[in-house]
Amino acid sequence: MSLWAWILLACAAVYLTKLLGYMVPAAWLKHPMVGRISGLLTVALLAALVTMNTFSGDDGLSFDARIAALLAAAAALMLRAPFLVVVIVGAATAAGVRALGVG
């Protein structure tokens, strides 16, 4: 199968999954457990994305300035800094560590 056939097949699968979501009864979505699970699932997926982007490299695991940036951003979050400040702290930390020649 060609690449375009796989892409079209994936698009169809995603579209059918979306249509299936519209067919879920409204009463199921009003259940409190659905709200809790969807909230936790969102956090888990975001944590997985951050972890993969932090530790993945070309040849496998990578330990570089991104880890220091993540730790600095986490510290800023724990100090309840605004989101823009968290981003700036993380970026500045990564830039500083890279300027020191670590990553």
DOVEX-755309 format. One line per 8 residues: for each residue x, y, z of N, C-alpha, C, O. Coordinates in Angstrom, 3 decimals. Each point is the difference from the previous one (the first is absolute). Example, Ala and Ser with C-alpha at 12.3 -4.5 7.8 and 13.67 -1.06 7.14 Angstrom:
DOVEX-755309
13.190:-5.690:7.800:-0.890:1.190:0.000:0.900:1.200:0.000:1.036:-0.019:0.665 ~ -1.386:1.069:-1.385:0.820:1.190:0.060:-0.770:1.090:0.730:0.509:1.108:0.169
END
This chain:
DOVEX-755309
0.840:-1.179:0.000:-0.840:1.179:0.000:0.885:1.242:0.000:1.047:0.025:0.646 ~ -1.469:0.988:-1.365:0.805:1.215:-0.083:-0.210:0.867:1.242:-0.914:-0.225:0.794 ~ 1.770:1.202:-0.656:-0.083:0.907:1.140:-1.319:0.753:0.002:-0.615:0.170:1.053 ~ 0.171:0.283:-2.221:-1.248:0.759:-0.071:-1.196:-0.854:0.370:-0.955:0.499:0.595 ~ 0.989:-1.769:-0.935:-1.092:-0.884:0.399:-0.062:-0.131:1.518:-1.087:0.006:0.577 ~ 2.242:-0.124:0.072:0.037:-0.065:1.459:-0.504:1.299:0.624:-0.718:-0.021:1.000 ~ 1.099:1.143:-1.593:-0.455:1.297:0.522:-1.514:0.115:-0.120:-0.660:0.430:0.947 ~ 0.100:-0.806:-2.088:-1.451:0.063:-0.184:-0.715:-0.970:0.940:-1.068:0.319:0.524
1.640:-1.480:-0.310:-0.580:-0.964:0.931:0.003:0.551:1.425:-0.978:-0.157:0.732 ~ 2.072:0.800:-0.341:0.082:0.605:1.333:-1.007:1.140:0.141:-0.630:0.142:1.048 ~ 0.475:0.662:-2.084:-0.984:1.093:0.035:-1.411:-0.552:0.167:-0.791:0.533:0.778 ~ 0.477:-1.597:-1.507:-1.323:-0.611:0.112:-0.227:-0.556:1.402:-1.093:0.134:0.552 ~ 2.119:-0.757:0.026:-0.132:-0.554:1.348:-0.241:1.102:1.029:-0.825:-0.153:0.900 ~ 1.544:1.253:-1.039:-0.171:1.116:0.937:-1.389:0.612:-0.148:-0.648:0.328:0.994 ~ 0.197:-0.175:-2.227:-1.321:0.580:-0.248:-1.100:-0.902:0.554:-0.956:0.491:0.601 ~ 1.080:-1.803:-0.797:-0.992:-0.933:0.533:0.002:-0.005:1.526:-1.053:-0.130:0.624
2.234:0.272:-0.023:0.076:0.080:1.457:-0.711:1.251:0.504:-0.691:-0.041:1.018 ~ 0.859:1.142:-1.723:-0.676:1.241:0.375:-1.510:-0.157:-0.130:-0.746:0.443:0.873 ~ 0.289:-1.069:-1.951:-1.432:-0.229:-0.171:-0.549:-0.894:1.100:-1.113:0.215:0.481 ~ 1.881:-1.209:-0.086:-0.424:-0.884:1.081:-0.188:0.778:1.301:-0.891:-0.308:0.791 ~ 1.739:1.320:-0.574:-0.118:0.825:1.196:-1.307:0.764:0.049:-0.534:0.233:1.084 ~ 0.001:0.166:-2.238:-1.282:0.705:-0.035:-1.164:-0.935:0.293:-1.090:0.462:0.338 ~ 1.297:-1.754:-0.460:-1.074:-0.961:0.228:-0.096:-0.452:1.459:-0.907:-0.754:0.353 ~ 1.826:1.205:0.491:-0.051:-0.355:1.422:-1.198:0.717:0.627:-0.164:1.205:-0.190
-0.671:-1.930:0.931:-1.170:0.633:0.632:0.420:1.110:0.969:1.003:-0.120:0.704 ~ -1.777:1.186:-0.684:0.306:1.160:0.848:-0.004:-0.371:1.477:0.743:0.586:0.788 ~ -1.563:-1.542:-0.411:-0.064:-0.397:1.414:1.327:-0.589:0.461:0.384:0.177:1.156 ~ 0.314:-0.867:-2.034:1.302:-0.558:0.371:1.009:1.108:0.288:0.829:-0.125:0.902 ~ -0.903:1.206:-1.670:0.977:1.085:0.150:-0.253:0.834:1.249:0.902:0.690:0.473 ~ -2.117:-0.745:0.068:-0.328:0.789:1.194:0.418:-0.706:1.284:-0.066:0.591:1.079 ~ 0.490:-1.831:-1.180:0.415:-0.757:1.186:1.270:0.635:0.576:0.913:0.320:-0.761 ~ -0.828:-0.127:2.090:1.166:0.666:0.590:1.320:-0.736:-0.253:1.046:0.638:-0.112
-1.082:-1.949:0.022:1.241:-0.739:-0.211:0.605:0.303:-1.377:1.221:0.001:-0.157 ~ -2.063:0.250:-0.820:0.499:0.333:-1.339:0.801:1.294:0.047:1.049:0.112:-0.634 ~ -1.542:0.856:1.381:0.727:1.269:0.147:1.343:-0.184:0.691:1.002:0.586:-0.409 ~ -0.985:-1.406:1.462:1.266:-0.243:0.714:0.998:-0.740:-0.880:1.181:0.345:-0.041 ~ -1.668:-1.367:-0.665:0.905:-0.782:-0.844:0.546:0.856:-1.135:1.189:-0.071:-0.315 ~ -2.043:0.874:-0.299:0.485:0.826:-1.115:1.003:1.042:0.486:0.950:0.322:-0.714 ~ -1.149:0.206:1.915:0.966:0.944:0.554:1.339:-0.654:0.286:1.052:0.559:-0.310 ~ -1.094:-1.743:0.903:1.242:-0.723:0.302:0.696:-0.466:-1.273:1.229:0.006:-0.078
-2.008:-0.408:-0.911:0.578:-0.451:-1.257:0.716:1.143:-0.712:1.053:-0.201:-0.605 ~ -1.620:1.382:0.677:0.640:1.170:-0.606:1.348:0.281:0.651:0.988:0.251:-0.691 ~ -0.947:-0.294:2.016:1.252:0.241:0.719:1.023:-1.080:-0.319:1.178:0.302:-0.192 ~ -1.614:-1.559:0.134:0.918:-1.104:-0.289:0.576:0.115:-1.411:1.191:-0.231:-0.207 ~ -2.028:0.584:-0.755:0.498:0.150:-1.372:0.976:1.170:-0.116:1.003:-0.101:-0.707 ~ -1.284:1.200:1.388:0.914:1.141:-0.024:1.322:-0.353:0.673:1.062:0.390:-0.485 ~ -1.114:-1.122:1.594:1.227:-0.421:0.674:0.818:-0.934:-0.887:1.226:0.101:-0.040 ~ -1.888:-0.998:-0.665:0.712:-0.893:-0.915:0.647:0.776:-1.134:1.125:-0.303:-0.399
-1.828:1.306:-0.125:0.558:0.824:-1.071:1.229:0.765:0.474:1.010:0.049:-0.702 ~ -1.088:0.542:1.874:1.142:0.740:0.544:1.175:-0.941:0.240:1.142:0.343:-0.306 ~ -1.415:-1.518:0.847:1.065:-0.963:0.267:0.674:-0.448:-1.287:1.228:-0.044:-0.072 ~ -2.008:-0.284:-0.933:0.579:-0.440:-1.273:0.829:1.107:-0.650:1.074:-0.263:-0.542 ~ -1.569:1.496:0.594:0.751:1.098:-0.602:1.236:0.373:0.802:0.945:0.564:-0.550 ~ -0.939:-0.868:1.839:1.151:0.326:0.831:1.110:-1.034:-0.135:1.171:0.363:-0.111 ~ -1.519:-1.633:0.119:1.012:-1.048:0.072:0.277:-0.713:-1.315:0.878:-0.862:-0.043 ~ -1.592:1.187:-1.032:0.241:-0.709:-1.252:1.020:0.735:-0.852:-0.011:1.226:-0.110
0.887:-2.009:-0.483:1.013:0.541:-0.890:0.019:-0.788:-1.292:-0.867:-0.842:-0.233 ~ 1.840:1.110:-0.597:0.097:-0.695:-1.282:0.269:-1.490:0.169:-0.525:-0.819:-0.753 ~ 1.338:0.472:1.734:0.414:-1.392:0.163:-0.588:-0.663:1.243:0.508:-1.037:0.429 ~ -1.540:1.589:0.151:-0.575:-0.574:1.209:-0.145:1.063:1.071:-0.420:1.125:-0.273 ~ 0.773:-1.494:1.494:-0.101:0.955:1.103:1.058:1.079:-0.120:1.115:-0.248:-0.459 ~ -1.482:1.448:0.880:0.910:1.129:-0.102:-0.044:0.791:1.303:-1.077:0.307:0.511 ~ 2.228:0.012:0.010:0.080:0.801:1.218:0.770:1.269:-0.328:1.222:-0.025:-0.148 ~ -1.946:1.139:0.036:0.632:1.258:-0.384:-0.683:1.169:0.716:-0.563:-0.173:1.081
0.614:1.338:-1.677:-0.504:1.217:0.640:-1.512:-0.021:0.206:-0.523:0.756:0.818 ~ -0.179:-1.609:-1.548:-1.454:-0.041:0.154:-0.405:-0.464:1.392:-1.040:0.415:0.512 ~ 1.848:-1.267:0.104:-0.327:-0.480:1.348:0.108:1.147:1.000:-0.862:0.160:0.865 ~ 1.906:0.626:-0.983:0.151:1.160:0.888:-1.129:0.994:-0.217:-0.500:0.591:0.957 ~ 0.094:-0.401:-2.210:-1.100:0.919:-0.304:-1.301:-0.506:0.602:-0.783:0.785:0.534 ~ 0.549:-2.081:-0.614:-1.214:-0.581:0.570:-0.008:0.151:1.519:-1.030:0.340:0.582 ~ 2.160:-0.587:0.058:0.075:0.151:1.458:-0.208:1.455:0.428:-0.674:0.270:0.994 ~ 1.259:0.667:-1.753:-0.175:1.416:0.330:-1.448:0.433:-0.200:-0.546:0.750:0.809
-0.072:-1.223:-1.885:-1.409:0.338:-0.237:-0.892:-0.612:1.074:-0.969:0.625:0.432 ~ 1.289:-1.840:-0.001:-0.777:-0.637:1.069:0.139:0.786:1.302:-0.970:0.158:0.742 ~ 2.167:0.331:-0.470:0.200:0.814:1.206:-0.805:1.295:-0.081:-0.590:0.433:0.989 ~ 0.571:0.176:-2.163:-0.791:1.227:-0.172:-1.491:-0.286:0.172:-0.733:0.811:0.567 ~ 0.291:-1.968:-1.060:-1.407:-0.375:0.185:-0.327:-0.222:1.467:-1.074:0.378:0.468 ~ 2.012:-0.997:0.263:-0.241:-0.242:1.418:-0.048:1.312:0.784:-0.648:0.084:1.043 ~ 1.331:0.927:-1.549:-0.052:1.331:0.633:-1.191:0.810:-0.485:-0.145:1.175:0.337 ~ -0.723:-1.826:-1.146:-1.228:0.604:-0.531:0.265:1.207:-0.893:-0.735:0.986:0.041
1.770:-1.072:-0.831:0.298:1.070:-0.957:-0.999:-0.062:-1.148:-0.521:-1.072:-0.308 ~ 0.248:2.205:-0.327:-0.887:-0.008:-1.171:0.617:-0.821:-1.134:1.214:-0.196:-0.049 ~ -2.070:-0.281:-0.865:0.447:-0.892:-1.063:1.114:0.621:-0.833:0.974:-0.682:-0.317 ~ -1.089:1.939:-0.041:1.024:0.657:-0.815:1.345:0.014:0.730:1.044:-0.191:-0.624 ~ -1.064:0.412:1.914:1.240:-0.014:0.786:0.589:-1.409:0.020:1.218:-0.160:-0.079 ~ -2.068:-0.864:0.185:0.474:-1.387:-0.008:0.714:-0.304:-1.317:1.069:-0.609:-0.006 ~ -1.662:1.034:-1.098:0.602:-0.227:-1.318:1.336:0.731:-0.117:0.974:-0.562:-0.503 ~ -0.925:1.797:0.960:1.237:0.788:-0.081:1.085:-0.607:0.886:1.163:-0.055:-0.400
-1.527:-0.396:1.584:0.975:-0.627:0.904:0.563:-1.263:-0.630:1.209:-0.230:0.039 ~ -2.075:-0.588:-0.619:0.462:-1.221:-0.655:0.913:0.283:-1.176:1.046:-0.631:-0.151 ~ -1.445:1.584:-0.684:0.814:0.344:-1.170:1.339:0.605:0.414:1.035:-0.330:-0.579 ~ -1.049:1.205:1.569:1.244:0.623:0.459:0.933:-1.039:0.624:1.216:0.067:-0.178 ~ -1.779:-1.010:0.896:0.819:-1.053:0.601:0.640:-0.864:-1.089:1.191:-0.304:0.066 ~ -1.975:-0.086:-1.057:0.544:-0.798:-1.093:1.103:0.766:-0.736:1.040:-0.568:-0.334 ~ -1.273:1.848:0.088:1.013:0.818:-0.676:1.266:0.118:0.838:1.110:-0.086:-0.524 ~ -1.284:0.283:1.834:1.163:0.114:0.879:0.797:-1.288:0.080:1.230:0.025:-0.036
-1.920:-1.144:0.145:0.700:-1.288:0.081:0.726:-0.296:-1.313:1.127:-0.496:0.001 ~ -1.783:0.804:-1.113:0.650:-0.217:-1.306:1.190:0.947:-0.188:1.001:-0.372:-0.613 ~ -1.112:1.600:1.143:1.126:0.940:-0.098:1.208:-0.487:0.803:1.146:0.304:-0.329 ~ -1.427:-1.058:1.377:1.087:-0.571:0.794:0.615:-1.229:-0.676:1.025:-0.520:0.440 ~ -1.672:0.070:-1.513:0.552:-1.105:-0.777:-0.464:-1.376:0.445:0.607:-1.003:-0.375 ~ -1.667:0.936:1.165:-0.475:-1.286:0.488:-0.778:-0.734:-1.085:0.188:-1.206:-0.158 ~ -1.036:1.865:-0.579:-0.802:-0.716:-0.980:-0.165:0.765:-1.222:-0.654:-0.463:-0.935
END
